[in-house]
C-alpha cells in the first residue's frame, strides 16, 4: 500500500473521538466517511456528515446533497465519482447532537489530525467549493459571517467559491439573499462544468 492508500485507510479506521461521541446525546461510535482520490478536479470542503450520512457511509446522501448537486448542475453519478470530485469535510465523522437535538460542531481534533495530510496528498484541483461557516473560517481565513463571506464570492474566483450549507435550514437565507441564485449559481455551474471537462 502506498502512502496515499495508507492515509485513506488510517482516516477510515480513526477512533480518536470515540469517547467524545459516546458522551453526546446520540452516543454513537465513530464512522469516518472518507471520499477522495488522486486526480479530483473539484474539492468540496464541507463541515461534517449528518446522521443520515453516518448511517449510509456516503457523503451528502441526504436532501442537502440533492440541493448541492442541483446548485452544481450535476447528477449523482458525477458527484460520487471520486476521481473527479473529492469531498473533504472539517470532520470526517458525524459529531452527534446535543441535548436539544442540534448538531454539534465538527471536532477540531479531526482537522488538526488529518487536514494538512489530506490536502498535501491531493493533486491541485481546478475548483474548491467551501461550504459553511466552519469551512469558511479555516480555508478562507475569514472573520465574517456566512452572508458576508458568500456575498464576497467574486473575490475568490476562479479557483474558490464560498457557499452556504445546502441544508433545508438555510431555505430562508436563500430567499432573503436572491443574488445567490441569480448571480452566484450560474457562475458556480459554469465553473463546475469547466473543471470537470478540462
N, C-alpha and C positions, 0 to 999 in steps of 0.2 A: 504494500500500500504506500502510495506517495504521500507527501506532506499535505497536499490538499485533501485527499481522501481521509487522512488521519484527522484533520481539522473537522471535517463534516461528522465523522464518527464520534469524536470527542464531544462535540456540541450535542449530538443526538443522545449521548449517554450521560450528559451532565445532570448531576443531582445536588448541586450546591445549595439550591433553595428549598430542599425537602422540608427542613424544619420550619422555615418561614411559611411555606404553603400549608403545612399541617395546622398552623395556628390561624389560618383565615377562616371565614365563615363557610367556605366550600371544602375545607380540609382535604384538598386534592393533592395528588402526587405530581411531581414534575413530569411534563411530557414535551420536550423541546420539539418545535416544528421547524425543521431545517429545510430550506427550499432555495438553494442557489447552486450554480455550477459555473465553471470557467466559460468565458466567451459570451456571457449575457450582455445584451446591448442596452438593456434598461435595468436599473436598480430601483426597487420600491423600498424606500426607507420608512418603515411604519413605526407603530408603537408597541403593541403586544397582541398575541392571539386572544380571542374571547373564548367563552365556554364552548360554543359550538365548534370552533376550530380545535380546541383542546380535545374534543371527543373524536373529531374526524381525522385529525392529523394533517389537514390540508389548509394552507393559509387563505384567508378571505373566502372561506367556504360558508358564506352567510349572506344576508341581504346587503351588508356593507360591501362585500365583494362584488355583488351584482351591480351595485351603484358605481363602484370604482371602474369595473370593466366598461360600463356604459359611458362614463366620463372619458375613458381612454379610447373608446371606439373599437374595442377588440372582443373576440369571443373567448370562451373559457379554454379552448384548446391552445390558443396562442398564449393566453395568460399563464397557463400552467406548464408551458414549455420552459424548463429550467435553463436550457441552452440559450434562450432568448431573453427571459425575464428572471432576475434574481430578486427574492423577497427577503429583506434583512431588517427585521424589527428591532426596536430598542431592547426588547427582551424576547427570547425565543419561546418562553413558556407563558401560559395563561397565569396572570398574577393572582387571580382569585377575586372574591367580593368581600367588602367589609360587612359589618353587621347590618347596615342599612340597605345592602344589596347593590351598592355601587362598585364599579370596577376599581380595583386598587391600582396604583401607578406601577409602571414597569420597574422592577428592582434594579437599582443602579449597579449591583454586583454583576448582573449579566453583561451589561455594556462594558464594564471595566475588565471583565474576564475575556470576552470574546470579540468585541467590535473591531479593535485595531487589527487583530489577526485575520478576520474575515475580509475587511476592506483591503488589507495588504495582499491577500491571496487572490481576490477578484481582479480580472482584467479591467482596464479603464472602460467604463461604459459611455455610450453616447448621450444618455439621459438619466437623471436621477429624479424621482418623484419623492419629495419629502413630505410626509403625511402626519399632521397633528402637531400639537404644541411641544411635546417631549422631543420629537424628532427635529422640529424647527430649532429648538434651543441647542441641541447637540450639533447637528450638521451645519446649520447656518449661523450659529453663534448669536442668535437674535435674543433681544431682551424685551421684545414687543409681544403683544398678544397675537392670537391666531389671525384675527381680522386684519390687523396692520401688516403682519408678515405676508399673508396671502395677497393682500392688496398691492404689495410691492413686488409682485411676481416678475415683472419685466426686468427688474434689477438683476435677476439670476439667470436669465436666458443667455446662451441657448442650451446649456447643459443641465440646468436645475430648474424645477418648478415646485414651489411650495403649494401644498393643498390642505384643505381642512380634512378632518377624518370623514369618510363617507358614511358614517353611522346615520341611522334614521333620526337620532337625537339632533343632528345638525340640519334637518329639513327647514326649520325656522331660520337658521343662519343663512341658508341658501336663498330663501325668499327675501330676507332683509338686504341681501347683497346681490342684486340681479346682475351686476357686472361679472360675477363669477361665471355664470352660464353664458352670457352674451359675448364676453371678451376673452376670458381665460380658456374656457373649454375648447373653442375652435383651435386655439394655438396648441393646447395640450394634444389634441387628436392629430394635428399636423406633425408635431414633434415626435409623437409615438410612432406614427407611420414612417417618418423619415429614419428614425433609429432602427426600426425593425427591418427596413428594406435597404439599408446601406450595403 
